[in-house]
């Protein structure tokens, strides 16, 4: 295929030739040109589909750092010892990026991977009611990459009382970020901010999301237990990576516990196999999407 065909394939599907065979030059030159041209084409197509949109006055005046800190502080206080909470809060309060008409081009050009850029483009298009790039495009509300949490503008229109995908994406940072990144001591067995079993990462994030809403609305243990029952009646994450029944059980346990955050962490921690340390089982994926 020629360059126009490769560009069209990427825009439509997010797929691309890892060897960049359509571009001239040596390996490094082909890679540089292909990635630059594919990203530029992605930005142009997203701007074309979302043409005429502008940032609302509500978002122009939004203090994202204050909002993020208010949302994640209970989770950090519940999961980390007092000596570590300041460092983790400083990281998270600057980690959230709402995708807007003002920043979408820069985000797409600077994201680490082409596949992530394509996902973020569709996340943004969905949030503004524009046509997605292809029939297989993911319908995402948030996505975390390393220590950055990208969040849809739909966040401000969410009607579900148990949804908070800012908290959901922030929860993924704990297994994406190494302790030394925020200046915390690191050992062979304590490499990441939190040890979360690879298979339980979405369960952990969804449970933190729901429990944060239970904790925010429930002023005492009885009220939190009642809210957990309300969650049980409507819980249905549209994500094949999590079990609804497990989610319901976990949120119920958290609501009844003195520290529900620690209960969630315990249930989602790594289970060592014979001859294997938890740290050996625990790689850090680049991105973790939160589906609609």
C-alpha positions as CSV (number, residue, x, y, z in Angstrom):
1,X,0.0,0.0,0.0
2,X,1.0,3.6,-0.6
3,X,1.2,6.4,1.9
4,X,-2.4,7.6,1.3
5,X,-3.7,4.1,1.8
6,X,-1.7,3.7,5.1
7,X,-3.1,7.0,6.3
8,X,-6.6,6.0,5.5
9,X,-6.2,2.6,7.2
10,X,-4.9,4.3,10.4
11,X,-7.7,6.8,10.5
12,X,-10.4,4.2,9.9
13,X,-9.1,1.4,12.2
14,X,-6.2,2.7,14.3
15,X,-4.0,0.0,12.7
16,X,-0.7,0.7,11.0
17,X,2.3,-1.0,9.5
18,X,4.9,-1.3,12.3
19,X,7.7,-1.4,9.7
20,X,6.4,1.8,7.9
21,X,7.1,0.2,4.6
22,X,5.2,2.8,2.5
23,X,7.6,5.6,3.6
24,X,11.0,6.2,2.0
25,X,14.3,6.3,3.9
26,X,16.1,4.1,6.4
27,X,14.4,2.6,9.4
28,X,14.6,5.6,11.6
29,X,13.6,8.0,8.9
30,X,10.6,5.9,7.9
31,X,9.5,5.7,11.5
32,X,9.8,9.4,12.1
33,X,8.0,10.4,8.9
34,X,5.2,7.8,9.3
35,X,4.5,8.7,12.9
36,X,4.5,12.5,12.2
37,X,2.3,12.2,9.1
38,X,-0.2,9.8,10.8
39,X,-0.5,12.0,13.8
40,X,-1.0,15.1,11.7
41,X,-3.6,13.4,9.6
42,X,-5.4,12.3,12.8
43,X,-5.5,15.8,14.2
44,X,-6.8,17.2,10.9
45,X,-9.6,14.6,10.7
46,X,-10.6,15.1,14.3
47,X,-10.7,18.8,13.9
48,X,-12.8,18.4,10.7
49,X,-15.3,16.2,12.4
50,X,-15.6,18.5,15.4
51,X,-15.5,21.7,13.5
52,X,-17.2,24.7,15.1
53,X,-17.1,23.4,18.7
54,X,-15.8,25.7,21.4
55,X,-15.0,25.4,25.1
56,X,-18.0,26.1,27.3
57,X,-17.7,28.9,29.9
58,X,-18.1,26.3,32.6
59,X,-14.9,24.5,31.6
60,X,-13.0,27.7,30.9
61,X,-13.3,28.6,34.6
62,X,-12.7,25.1,35.9
63,X,-9.9,24.6,38.4
64,X,-8.9,21.0,37.3
65,X,-6.3,20.7,40.1
66,X,-8.7,21.5,42.9
67,X,-11.4,19.3,41.4
68,X,-9.0,16.4,41.0
69,X,-7.6,16.7,44.6
70,X,-11.2,16.8,46.0
71,X,-12.1,13.7,44.1
72,X,-9.0,11.6,44.8
73,X,-8.1,12.7,48.3
74,X,-10.4,10.2,50.2
75,X,-9.0,7.3,48.1
76,X,-5.3,8.4,48.7
77,X,-6.0,8.9,52.5
78,X,-7.5,5.4,52.7
79,X,-4.9,3.5,50.7
80,X,-1.6,5.1,51.7
81,X,0.2,5.7,55.1
82,X,0.3,9.3,56.2
83,X,4.0,9.7,55.3
84,X,3.2,8.9,51.7
85,X,-0.1,10.7,51.1
86,X,1.4,14.1,50.2
87,X,3.6,12.7,47.4
88,X,0.8,10.7,45.9
89,X,-1.7,13.6,46.1
90,X,0.9,15.9,44.4
91,X,1.1,13.4,41.6
92,X,-2.6,12.8,41.1
93,X,-3.8,16.4,41.4
94,X,-1.8,17.3,38.3
95,X,-2.5,14.0,36.4
96,X,-6.0,14.7,35.0
97,X,-6.5,16.2,31.5
98,X,-10.0,16.9,30.2
99,X,-10.0,16.6,26.4
100,X,-11.3,19.9,25.0
101,X,-11.2,21.7,21.6
102,X,-8.4,23.8,23.1
103,X,-6.0,20.9,23.8
104,X,-7.0,18.0,21.7
105,X,-4.5,18.6,18.9
106,X,-1.6,18.9,21.3
107,X,-2.7,15.7,23.2
108,X,-2.9,13.7,20.0
109,X,0.5,14.9,18.8
110,X,2.3,14.2,22.1
111,X,0.7,10.9,23.3
112,X,3.2,8.1,23.6
113,X,1.8,5.7,21.1
114,X,-0.2,5.9,17.8
115,X,-2.7,3.4,19.1
116,X,-3.3,5.6,22.2
117,X,-3.7,8.7,20.1
118,X,-6.4,6.9,18.0
119,X,-8.3,5.9,21.1
120,X,-8.0,9.4,22.6
121,X,-9.3,10.9,19.3
122,X,-12.4,8.7,19.5
123,X,-12.9,9.5,23.2
124,X,-12.9,13.2,22.3
125,X,-15.2,12.8,19.3
126,X,-17.7,10.8,21.4
127,X,-17.7,13.4,24.1
128,X,-18.6,16.2,21.7
129,X,-21.2,14.2,19.8
130,X,-19.2,13.9,16.6
131,X,-18.9,10.9,14.3
132,X,-16.3,8.3,15.5
133,X,-13.4,7.4,13.2
134,X,-14.6,3.9,12.4
135,X,-17.2,1.2,13.2
136,X,-14.8,-0.6,15.6
137,X,-13.9,2.6,17.5
138,X,-14.0,2.2,21.3
139,X,-16.6,4.2,23.1
140,X,-14.5,5.4,26.0
141,X,-15.1,7.9,28.8
142,X,-11.5,7.9,30.1
143,X,-8.1,6.5,29.5
144,X,-4.9,6.5,31.6
145,X,-1.4,6.4,30.2
146,X,1.5,6.2,32.6
147,X,0.6,8.9,35.1
148,X,-1.8,11.0,32.9
149,X,-5.6,10.5,33.1
150,X,-7.5,11.6,30.1
151,X,-11.2,12.2,30.9
152,X,-14.1,12.9,28.6
153,X,-16.1,16.1,28.7
154,X,-19.1,13.8,29.3
155,X,-17.9,13.7,32.9
156,X,-19.9,16.9,33.6
157,X,-23.1,15.4,32.2
158,X,-22.9,12.0,33.9
159,X,-26.3,11.1,35.5
160,X,-25.4,7.8,37.3
161,X,-25.0,8.3,41.1
162,X,-22.2,5.7,41.2
163,X,-20.1,6.9,38.3
164,X,-16.9,8.9,38.6
165,X,-14.5,8.1,35.9
166,X,-12.0,10.7,37.1
167,X,-11.5,8.5,40.2
168,X,-11.6,5.4,38.0
169,X,-8.7,6.6,35.8
170,X,-6.7,7.9,38.9
171,X,-7.0,4.4,40.4
172,X,-5.1,3.0,37.4
173,X,-2.2,5.3,38.1
174,X,-1.4,3.3,41.2
175,X,-0.3,0.3,39.2
176,X,1.2,2.3,36.3
177,X,3.5,4.5,38.4
178,X,6.7,3.3,40.3
179,X,7.3,4.5,43.8
180,X,10.6,6.1,42.9
181,X,8.8,8.3,40.4
182,X,7.2,10.3,43.2
183,X,10.2,10.1,45.5
184,X,9.1,7.2,47.7
185,X,11.4,4.4,48.8
186,X,11.3,1.3,46.6
187,X,12.3,-2.3,47.2
188,X,12.3,-5.4,45.1
189,X,8.8,-6.3,46.5
190,X,7.5,-2.8,46.5
191,X,8.1,-1.3,43.1
192,X,4.8,0.2,42.1
193,X,2.7,2.6,44.2
194,X,0.3,-0.3,44.8
195,X,0.5,-3.9,43.9
196,X,-2.7,-4.8,42.0
197,X,-3.2,-8.2,40.3
198,X,-3.1,-7.8,36.6
199,X,-6.4,-9.6,36.2
200,X,-8.0,-7.3,38.9
201,X,-7.0,-3.9,37.6
202,X,-10.3,-3.0,36.1
203,X,-12.2,-4.5,39.1
204,X,-10.1,-2.4,41.4
205,X,-10.7,0.8,39.3
206,X,-14.5,0.2,39.1
207,X,-14.7,-0.6,42.8
208,X,-12.8,2.5,43.7
209,X,-15.1,4.5,41.4
210,X,-18.3,3.2,43.0
211,X,-17.1,3.2,46.5
212,X,-16.0,6.9,46.2
213,X,-19.6,7.8,45.4
214,X,-20.9,5.7,48.2
215,X,-18.5,7.3,50.6
216,X,-19.3,10.8,49.3
217,X,-23.1,10.4,49.7
218,X,-23.2,8.2,52.9
219,X,-22.5,10.2,56.1
220,X,-22.4,7.0,58.3
221,X,-22.0,3.3,58.0
222,X,-25.7,2.6,57.8
223,X,-26.2,5.1,55.0
224,X,-23.2,3.6,53.1
225,X,-24.6,0.1,53.4
226,X,-27.9,1.3,52.1
227,X,-26.2,3.0,49.1
228,X,-24.2,-0.2,48.4
229,X,-27.5,-2.0,48.1
230,X,-28.7,0.7,45.7
231,X,-25.6,0.1,43.7
232,X,-26.2,-3.7,43.7
233,X,-29.6,-3.1,42.1
234,X,-28.2,-1.1,39.2
235,X,-24.6,-2.2,38.8
236,X,-23.8,-3.2,35.3
237,X,-20.4,-2.1,34.0
238,X,-20.4,-2.6,30.3
239,X,-16.9,-4.1,30.5
240,X,-16.2,-7.8,29.9
241,X,-13.1,-7.5,32.0
242,X,-15.1,-7.3,35.3
243,X,-17.7,-9.5,36.9
244,X,-20.8,-7.6,38.0
245,X,-21.4,-10.0,40.9
246,X,-17.9,-9.6,42.1
247,X,-18.2,-5.8,41.9
248,X,-21.4,-5.9,43.9
249,X,-19.9,-8.1,46.6
250,X,-16.8,-5.9,46.8
251,X,-18.7,-2.6,47.1
252,X,-20.9,-4.1,49.8
253,X,-17.8,-5.2,51.8
254,X,-16.2,-1.8,51.4
255,X,-19.3,0.0,52.5
256,X,-19.5,-2.1,55.7
257,X,-15.8,-1.9,56.5
258,X,-14.1,0.7,58.7
259,X,-11.7,1.4,55.8
260,X,-13.3,0.3,52.6
261,X,-10.4,1.3,50.4
262,X,-8.1,-1.2,52.1
263,X,-10.8,-3.9,51.7
264,X,-10.8,-3.2,48.0
265,X,-7.0,-3.3,47.8
266,X,-6.8,-6.6,49.7
267,X,-9.3,-8.2,47.4
268,X,-7.5,-7.0,44.3
269,X,-3.9,-7.6,45.4
270,X,-1.6,-10.1,43.6
271,X,-1.9,-13.8,44.4
272,X,1.5,-15.3,44.2
273,X,1.9,-18.6,42.3
274,X,4.4,-21.2,43.5
275,X,7.9,-20.0,42.8
276,X,6.7,-16.6,41.6
277,X,6.9,-13.3,43.5
278,X,4.0,-10.9,43.0
279,X,6.3,-8.3,41.5
280,X,7.2,-10.8,38.7
281,X,3.6,-11.1,37.7
282,X,2.9,-7.4,37.7
283,X,3.8,-5.5,34.5
284,X,2.5,-2.0,34.0
285,X,0.4,-1.6,30.8
286,X,0.6,1.6,28.9
287,X,-3.0,2.5,29.0
288,X,-6.2,1.5,30.7
289,X,-9.5,2.6,29.1
290,X,-12.7,3.2,31.0
291,X,-15.6,2.2,28.6
292,X,-18.9,3.9,28.3
